Amino acid sequence: MSLPPPGAPDRRGRPDEPGRGNGSPQRAEADGVAKRGDPDGRKAPDRAGDLERPPAPFRPRGEVVRRDEPHELRLDLPATHAHGRMARRIARQFAEAEGLPERECETLEFVAGELLDNAVDHGGGGAARELEDLERDVRMSLWVSVAGGTWSVRIGDQGGGDPAAIKPMLDPPDGVPDLDDDRGRGLFLLAQLVDVLDVERSEDGLGLAFQASRHYGAAG
């Protein structure tokens, strides 16, 4: 702040002299408003800031994690039908790159797609079509292996469930599925396309994991 030259009148005014500087009527009036609004001399609270802010909108993780190992493919992705279709195509491409016959590629793709749909519809995904349809952060996993003339597909979900309650759907005691249960009938028919279809607790313990295997011929 600059000071007046020596001998010049000090026009800065004093706080206790009305009409000068900080003691102007305008400032006094403003001070009066502040005092009326804050009788204790404290700053009035920002009422807008005091209001509770709404929670941030839910946004499930949209990333897809892929890991490739010798003769193995692993995916971790959101439990939606859109991501299931993508995973199905990736599984088909992997099978082709591994040298599976065309018919086996088609069967592997179909089995993987059906098990992915099952994870979305019954494994915690709530039948979500797109990422924004998910009501919580639900994931599913895909593992594909080709080795020794056998291919395997494993799908894990996060929908809870008891493997013991699902096993009868895969292999009904009387050999006949419950025709009134769409899910059970679908799993039974899927089991007819492969050599082995089993279910167990998923690796993360949050749901179930279905694994299908099929021997297709020459090892390589």
N, C-alpha and C positions, 0 to 999 in steps of 0.2 A: 504494500500500500504506500502511495506517495504522500509526503507531508507538504503543507503549504510553505512557501518561502518565508524566511524570517521577517517579522514585521507585518506580514499580511494577516488580515482578520481570519480567524478560524471559523469557517462556515460549515464545519462538519456538524456543529450542534452537539448538544448533550442530551442524553435520554430524558432528563428531567425538565427540559425546556421545550414546551410545545411550540410547534411551527418550525422546528429546525430538525433536519436530518432524521434520525430514528424516532424523533418525537413528533412527527407530522401527524395531523388529524387522521390521514388515511391509515397510517401505521397504528395509531392509537385505536382506531375503529377495528382494524384487523385484530389487534391484540385483544380488544374487548370480545370479539367473536370467539377467539381462541379460548379466552377465559370462561366465557359462558358455556362453550362446548366441553370444557375440561376444567371443572372447578378445582380439582386437586393439583393442577399444574402439570399433569402428566399428559403425554400425547394421546389423543383419542385413538382407540383401537380401529384398525382397518377391518370393518365388519365383513367386507367381501372376502378378505383373506381368512377371517375366522371361520367362515362357513366350511363345512366338511366337503372336500372335493370328491366328486364321483370317482369310483375306481376305474382304472384304465381298462379299456375293452379287452376281452380275452382273445389272445392270438396264439393258436397252437403252433408248434414248431413245424415249419414246412420243409426243412431240409431232408434230403435223401442221402444216406450214407452208404457208399458202396465199397466193398473190399473184395479184391480178386486174389485168389490163391491158386496154386497148381490144381487144375481140374475142379475148382470150387468157386462158387459165387455166393456172396452174402450181401443182403440189402437190409437196411433199417429205414422205415418210411412211415408216414402218417397213415392211419387206418381209414382211407377213403377209397371209393370205387375208382376215382380218377387215378390215384396212385397205384391201385391194384392193376389197372390196365397197363400202366407204364411198366410195372414190375413184370407183368406177364410177357410183354414184348422183349424186355431185357433177358428174361429167362430163355425165351426162344432163340434169341441171338447167341446166347452163351452155348446152348445145346448145339446149334449149327456149327459154331466155332470149334466145339469139341468133336465134331465129326459124326454126330448121331444120324442115323438114317432119317429120311424125311418123315416117315410115319411115326417114328419115335419122338421126333421134334414136335409133331402135332399133338401126340398124346401127352408129352411132358407139359407143353404149353396149356393144354386144356385142364389137366389136373392141377397145375399151379394156379390157374385162373379161378377154378372152382374153390380151392382152399383159401385163396385170397378173398374171394367174395364172402366166404363163410366167416372169415376173420372180421370183415367190415360189418356184416349184418348181425352176427351173433357173438363176436369177440370183443365187444366194447366200442366199436366204431359207430354204433347207432345208425347203420345204413347210410352214413354220410356220403354224399355224391362228390362234393368238393371240399377243399380244406376249410372254407368258411362255414361249412355245415357241422363241423365237429363242435360238440359242446364242452369238451375237455381235451387235454393233450393225450391222445391215445395213439400208440404206435403198433406196428406189426413188423414181423421180420420174415425174410425169405432166405432160404439156404438151398442151393442146388449143387449136387455133386455128380460127376460122371467118372467112373473108375471100374476097371475089371469087368466090362461088359454090362454094367448096371448103372442106372441113373436113379437118383433119389431127390426128392423135394420135401422140404420141411418148412412149415408156416407156423409162426408163433403169434399169439395175440395177447391182449391185456384185458380180457373180459371175464376173468375169474372162471368158475366152473370146476366140475369134478370129473376127472378122466373116467372114473368108474361108471358114471352116469352116461357117458358117451360111447363107451366100448360096445354095448349091446346094439347100438345103431350101426356099427361097422360090421358086426358079425352077430346077427340075431340068433338067439338060442334055437329057434325053430326053423331058421334059414329064410324066414319071410319078414321083410321090413314092415313097419307100421305105415300103412298106406295113407293114414290121416295126418302123418307127421312129415311135412315137406322136407325139413332138415334131415331127419333120419333116413327118409327115402333117398334123398340126394347123396348122402354119404355112403349108403349101401351100394348104390349104382356106381359111385366113384370107385369103390373098393373092387368092383368087378374088372376095372381097367388095369389094375396093377397087381403085382404079386403080394405086396404087403401094404396095408394101411393101418396105422396105429396112432394112438393119442396118449399123451402124457402131460405132466405139468411143464409149462414153459420154463426156459432157463432163468428168466427174471422172477419167476414165481407169481406173476400177476395174471396169468391166464393159462391157456392150453396151447399145446404144440402138436400139430398133425404131421406125420411123416409118411410119405408114400414112396415105395421103391418098385422098380421093374427091371428085370433082366431082359436085355434085348439081343444078346448074341455074343459075338466075338469080343474078347477082351482087348483092350488097347488104350 
